[in-house]
Amino acid sequence: MENDPKNTEELTPEQQLAALRTEHDAMKQQLADTELRNKVTTFTGEAFDQIVKNAAERHMKFPGSSPAALDDMTPEDMLVGKHIMDDRIARGIDAGYKLQDRLDAAKRTMTTDDAAIGAELVDSPMLAKLWEDLKLKAKVANLFTPHVNMPGKTLDLPLGLGDVNFYKPGGEGQSVAATNLATAKRTLTAYPLKCQVDISDELDQDSIIAILPQIRAALTRRGAEVLDKVILKGDTEAGATGNINSDDAAPGGTEDYLLGFDGLIKYALVTNSGQSSDLGALAVTDFGTLMGLLQKYAVDFSRLAWISGWYTYLFAVTLADFRTVDKLGAKATLLTGQTGAVYNIPYIVSGEMEKVDDDGKYTTTSPSTNDTDGRLLLVHRDMWRIGVRKPFRLATERSEAKGQTSLVGTMRIALNSYDAAGVHTAIGYNITTPA
């Protein structure tokens, strides 16, 4: 209301009374808003203090400003950091903000799109680090680096130019026949792999936060194992016989090794069966036999790798030419998973190279009786390419009917060799005992 006497004199008594009442009501509302804001600030502060206390009890760390610090964040670190920022914003902007309600919402409905109800649990820094951790734990996949980032479902890989022909000229100043350089390509095709973990509503908020690191560790470990598995044992054969992972029965149809491409073992054991050898009792000469199958590809030892399971490895370490990690020195860190070397070629032990039947394939009937032999793989690392269309990603899916939240992991990968009928990969099978 204006305090101008002239304006006041022009108002009737009824108008003056109405103006006073309006001003009084506005002041009451302003006072009520101030009291509400003070109450909300107190409530939010108390809730925030409790979050920090819980974080300290779980020994959470708060990230610094550097990218490296952000990379080291765990899901629970990000959740706490997000609510710290929300709390600061809420103190000066949103009078109706209730932090505890937001925390409860995170328990009830987690999504990857909405802030404070799940986005913090599967944020991009976590996803990026999840994929990097998965790759670091993979032993076989790390042999074939760098991985190819695929812009689409398929990607053509040029194989380079063919050899140039040299001729003896017919005489001085005479030309020779020109060589038409041959060109070729191989195609990478990406296929999806998925996994799912369900979290029930009966878990309270702290339980969900506490279990996330365990889920993340399990996804990282198993994701690395499956990545190695499909590279080694991928096989598209769905018939009653012939699949190297189920030679005596048709696969169920959803097995991870049915992804869509054939792996290293299928390549050497079946597709190019001339690249396989029945070794029997393992001897040092068997390593030379496999190297002979690689022909010119066996020349550069630094680009080769031995791969076997634990069974064959136990035989290999008894051989005189096997060099253990303690004798390799700095070379022991050449590759992730390297445990030794034969002929200066790194030796990788993979849990995905289990014992198999005499023919090098796995038999599902009576494995303890039939699957008793080992395998040994030799591969030229430059002759295979791994494509990545979609690195491992984690999303959430809510089901009110089931009363649960599902964490769904997905990755899309591809594998192909540079030469469909090349001699760059070889396998020895029917390995029983050391000679």
HUBEL-V853067 format. One line per field, one symbol per residue. phi: phi as a letter, one per 40 degrees, with the letter a starting at -180 (. if undefined). psi: psi as a letter, one per 40 degrees, with the letter a starting at -180 (. if undefined). burial: 1 if it has 16 or more other ideal C-beta (glycine too) atoms within 10 Angstrom, else 0. A space follows every 50 residues. Layout:
BEGIN
phi->???
psi->???
burial->???
END
This chain:
BEGIN
phi->.cccdcccccccdcccccccccccccccccccccccccccccccccccdc ccccccccfcbbccccdcccccccdccccccccccccccccbbbcccbcc ccccccccabbcbbcgbhcccbccdcccccccccccccccdccbbccccc cacbacbccgbccccbbcccicgccbccccccbaabbcbcbcbbaabbbc ccccdccccccdccccccccccccccccccccbdaccbccbhccbacbac cchbccccdibccccddccbdbcccbaccgccbdccccccccccfccccc ccbbacbaccccccccccccccbcdcccgccccdbcgcbiabfgcdbbbb ccbccbcccgbcbccfdccccbbbbbbbbccccbbbbbcacdbbbbbcbc ccgabbcbbaabbbaaccbcbcbcbabbbfcbbcc
psi->hhfhdddddeiidddddddddddddddddddddddddddddddddddddd dddddddefiihiaeidddddeiidddddddddddddddddedhdehhdd ddddddddhhiedhiefddddfiddddddddddddddhdddedgiiihhh eadihhhheaiiihhiihieaheiiihihhhiiiiihhhiiihiihhhhi eehiddddddedddddddddddddddddddddehheheadidheegdeih ideeideedeihaddddddddgeeeihhdbhhiddddddddddebdeedg deeihihiadddddddeeidehhideedbdedediheheaihfehihhhh eegiiaideeihhdhgddddgeiiihihihdeeihhihdhihihiihhhd defihhhhhiihiihiidhdfifehiihifhcii.
burial->00000000000000000000000000000000000000011001001100 10001000010010000001001111111111100110011000001010 01100110011100011111111011101110111011111111001101 00001010000000000000000000000000000001111010100010 00001001100100110011001111111111111010000011111100 10001111101111111111010011101101000110011011001100 00111111101110110000011000010001001111111110111111 01111110011110000001101111111110111111101111010100 00001011101111111110011111111111000
END
